[in-house]
Amino acid sequence: MAELYEIWQRAEVSRRLDVLSGFVAMCVAGDDDARRRLAQLVADADAALSASPPDLDVASEYLDELVRWADTEWADHPYRPVDARPDETDRQTRDYAKDLRHAVVPAHVGCEMGRIELSLEVGFLALCRQPGLDCRTRQDIFYVAGRAAMALDLGHLEVAEREIRRMEQVGSVEPRECGCGKVHRSAAQGG
């Protein structure tokens, strides 16, 4: 599903455009010329994103112009949006992508994606709530869950399901004591 990658890219540009244009709109509230400039930049970027096929390069150029404008005029502004952490950025972009996905993905595929996404979320939360997980195992669970989410975002449903099974295997380790008195973790299925 190559179009899902395109949707992700559109969502990323749209998210950044929305956040930054909101900030600039606040800053130029009393300046009619600046408001017109902002409105034109946003309209041009939106038109590029809405084209069929979307022109991500052109939309990104308008976004870059908006970033340069904000960096030049309001770099030290206390309310200037800062880049979110990568996980928060992905969550926000995923929300935008879900909205765009409905128009492209057939209903039965969308339902399957929803089922897999729910399975990932429930499984991930259940594993994270397990008492006694060591830091390394917890990191591995986060890593594999991230791989599953990325596969799902890109429409690789089989890969996402495989990564969910892998996440469950990583989280199904139990502490055991070896002969030397040290605690090691092994798979619950006997390893």
N, C-alpha and C positions, 0 to 999 in steps of 0.2 A: 504494500500500500504506500507507494511513493508519495501520494498526495498528502499523507499525514505528516511527512517531514516538512512539506511546504506549509501546511497548516501551523506546525510548530513555529516555523520561522515567521510567519505572518503574526502569530500570537505574540511572539517576542517583541517584534517591532511595534505592534499595537499597544502592548502594555507599557513599553518605554515612552511611546508617544503620548499616551494618556496621562501618565504621571508627570512628565516634564511640561506638557502643554498646560496642565492644570496649575502648576507652579508659576509658569510664565504669565498665564492669564491673571493670576492674583497680582503679580508684580506690575503689569501694564494696565491695570484697571482704569486709570484716569487718562491714558494716552491713546487717543483715537488712531493715530498712525500705527503705533505699535500693536494695537488690537487688530487692525486690518492685516498687518504683516503676519501676526500669529494665526489669524483665521485662514489666510491664504496658504501658509505652510502646512497647517493641519489638513485643510481641504485637499491640497495637492498630494500629501502623503496618503490620505484616505482613498483618494481616487486611484492611486497606484496600487494600493492594497486590494481594492475592490475590482480592479481590472481582471479580465479573463484572458489569459492567466495573469495572476497578480505579478506586478513588477516590483519585486523585493529590493532590487538595486536602487531604483528610483525612490521608493519609499524610504529606504535607509539613508539616501542622500539628503532628503528633506529632514529626517530625524537628526542627522549629523549637523545640519545647518542650525536646527533648534538647539542642539547641545552646545555648539560654538557660541550662539547668541547668549544662552544662559551662563556659560562659562565666562564670557566677556563682561556681561553686565552684573551678574549676581553670584559670582563665585564664592563670596564670603557671606552670603545671605544666610541667616540662622535657620531658615526653613527650606533651604535648597535641598531637594531630594538627593539622598545619597544612595549609592548602589547597595542593594540588599545583599544579604549573605546568599551564596549560591543555592542553598536549599530553599530559601524563601522566594528567590527569583523563580526557581522552577515551579514552586507551588502556584505562584501568581500566574505564570505563563501557562501552566496546565489548566487553570480556570478559564483563561481566554481561549485556549485551544479547544476545550470541551464545547464551548459555544460555537466555534467555527466548524467543528467536526460534524455536528448534526446535519449540516447542509450537504456534506460530501459522502459520509459513510452510510451504507445501506442499513436499514433498521435492524435486521438480524445480526449484522456485524456489530452495530452499536450496542445491542443487548449483550452480546458475548463479551465485548470489551468491558461493559459495566459489571458483568458477573466476575470477570477476572480481576478487575480493579477492586471490587469488594472483597474478593478472596485474599488479595494481596494485603489490603488494609487490615482486615480482621486477623489474618495470620501474623502479620508484622506486629500488631499491637499485643496479641496473645504472647508472642515470643518475648517481646520487650518487658512484659510484666512478670516473666518467670523469675522467681527468687534465685539468687545464687549464681547468676550468669557472670562470668568474668568479663573484664573489659575487652579482651581480644575477641571473644565469642560475640559480644554485643556489637563490636565494630564490624565483624564479618556479616552479621545479620543486616546491619544498616547498608553495607556495601552490596550485598546480594539483592536486598529489597530495592535499592536504587537501580540496579541493573534490570530488575523486573519492571520497574516503573518506566524506565527509558525504553525498553522493548515495547511495552504497551503503548507509550506515546507515539512510537514510530509504526505501530500497527503490526508488529511481529507477535501475534497472539500465542503461537506455539512456544516461542522463545520465552515470553513472559511467564507462561505456565511452567516451563522447565525451571526457570529461575525461582519461582515460588516454591517448587518442590525442593530445590537446592537450599533455599532459605530455611525451610522446615527441617531439612537434614542438619544444617549447621546449628540450628537451635535445639536439636534433640540430643545434645551431648550432656552427659552427667559427670560430675566430678568423681574420680575414683582414686584410691590411694595405691601407689605402686609399692613394691617391696622395700624401697629405701625411705619410705615415710613421706615422700613428696606427693602432692595431689596433682593428678593429670586429668585432662578431659578426654573422654572417648565417646564415640557414637553409642547411643542407647541400644543400637541393634548389635552390640557385642564386640566392640573393637578395642 
